[in-house]
């Protein structure tokens, strides 16, 4: 292989006669006397925890929004019931 530096990167030229065969990674490791590669465990996706309740009013999420309107602070209160998904704004 020949590498020539041109500005930002390098240009690499390969000749097909230099590439004799493609070997598997395991065979290369074995020939070099390196230990075998270990299989990695696949990650199990976590189950999303939903806020679902059996009875209305059992769990309520409350949020407060602060907004400055005409130089004064205005507040918006929101309550969300986890069972019925009904929303109350005030």
Secondary structure, 3 states (H helix, E strand, C coil): CEEEEECCEEEEECCCCCCCCCCCHHHHHHHCCCCCCCCCCCCCCCCCCCCCCCCCCCCEEEEEEEEEECCEEEEEEEEEECCCCCEEEC
